C-alpha cells in the first residue's frame, strides 16, 4: 500500500538546471520519520501542511560512461520513505538530462 497518489514521476532537464517532482500524499498518511535519497544530487523535502513530498534533482556534468547517446542520459533516482508505523516505501524519479546546447 502506498501513501502517495503516484509512486513514480518523469521529467526532462538540461545539465545545470534543476528538475522537480512533487508527490502528493493521500489522506491518512502516517508521520514520516525519515527520507533517504539514492544520490547526493537528489534532495527530498516533505511539507506536512500541504502533504507534498518535493524532490529536487540537480544534475552536474554527465559522466562520459553514463551517456549512451552523446549529449543525453537518463537516470532513475529513488527516495525511501520511512513511516512511524514501521511501513516504508520507495518512490522513483526518472530524469532525462540533456547537455546544454
C-alpha positions as CSV (number, residue, x, y, z in Angstrom):
1,X,0.0,0.0,0.0
2,X,1.3,3.4,-0.9
3,X,0.6,6.6,1.0
4,X,1.2,8.7,-2.2
5,X,-1.1,9.2,-5.2
6,X,1.8,8.3,-7.6
7,X,4.9,6.3,-6.9
8,X,6.9,7.5,-9.9
9,X,7.5,10.7,-11.8
10,X,9.3,11.6,-15.1
11,X,11.0,14.8,-16.0
12,X,13.4,16.3,-18.6
13,X,16.1,18.9,-17.8
14,X,19.5,20.1,-19.1
15,X,22.8,19.9,-17.2
16,X,22.9,22.7,-14.6
17,X,19.1,23.1,-14.4
18,X,17.2,21.5,-11.6
19,X,14.3,19.1,-12.2
20,X,11.5,18.9,-9.6
21,X,8.9,16.2,-8.8
22,X,6.0,16.7,-6.4
23,X,4.4,13.6,-4.9
24,X,1.0,14.3,-3.2
25,X,0.2,12.3,-0.1
26,X,-3.1,10.6,0.4
27,X,-5.3,11.3,3.4
28,X,-4.3,9.3,6.5
29,X,-0.5,9.3,5.8
30,X,1.4,8.4,9.0
31,X,4.1,10.6,10.3
32,X,7.2,10.4,8.1
33,X,10.2,9.6,10.3
34,X,12.9,9.6,7.6
35,X,13.6,10.4,3.9
36,X,16.6,9.0,2.1
37,X,17.6,9.7,-1.5
38,X,19.7,7.3,-3.6
39,X,22.1,10.1,-4.6
40,X,23.6,13.3,-3.3
41,X,22.2,15.2,-6.3
42,X,18.6,14.4,-5.2
43,X,17.0,16.3,-2.3
44,X,13.6,15.2,-0.8
45,X,11.6,17.6,1.4
46,X,8.2,16.8,2.9
47,X,5.8,19.5,3.8
48,X,3.1,18.1,6.3
49,X,1.0,21.2,5.8
50,X,0.4,20.7,2.1
51,X,1.0,16.9,2.3
52,X,3.6,17.2,-0.6
53,X,6.9,15.5,-0.9
54,X,9.1,17.6,-3.2
55,X,12.1,16.0,-4.8
56,X,14.7,18.3,-6.4
57,X,17.3,16.7,-8.8
58,X,20.4,18.9,-9.6
59,X,22.4,17.4,-12.4
60,X,26.1,18.0,-12.7
61,X,28.2,17.3,-15.7
62,X,27.2,14.0,-17.3
63,X,30.0,11.4,-17.0
64,X,31.0,10.0,-20.4
65,X,30.3,6.4,-19.3
66,X,26.7,7.3,-18.5
67,X,26.0,8.8,-21.9
68,X,24.6,6.0,-24.2
69,X,23.7,8.7,-26.7
70,X,26.1,11.7,-26.9
71,X,24.7,14.7,-25.0
72,X,21.9,12.7,-23.3
73,X,21.4,10.5,-20.3
74,X,18.5,9.0,-18.4
75,X,18.8,8.4,-14.7
76,X,16.5,7.0,-12.1
77,X,16.7,8.3,-8.6
78,X,14.8,6.9,-5.6
79,X,13.6,8.2,-2.3
80,X,13.0,5.8,0.5
81,X,10.2,7.0,2.9
82,X,10.1,5.5,6.4
83,X,6.9,6.0,8.5
84,X,6.2,5.9,12.2
85,X,4.1,2.7,11.8
86,X,7.3,0.9,10.6
87,X,6.0,0.8,7.0
88,X,8.3,2.1,4.3
89,X,8.1,2.6,0.5
90,X,10.3,3.7,-2.4
91,X,9.3,6.5,-4.8
92,X,11.0,6.8,-8.2
93,X,12.0,9.9,-10.1
94,X,13.2,9.3,-13.7
95,X,15.0,12.2,-15.4
96,X,16.2,12.7,-18.9
97,X,19.2,15.1,-18.8
98,X,20.5,16.8,-21.9
99,X,23.7,18.6,-22.5
100,X,23.5,22.3,-22.9
101,X,23.5,23.5,-26.5
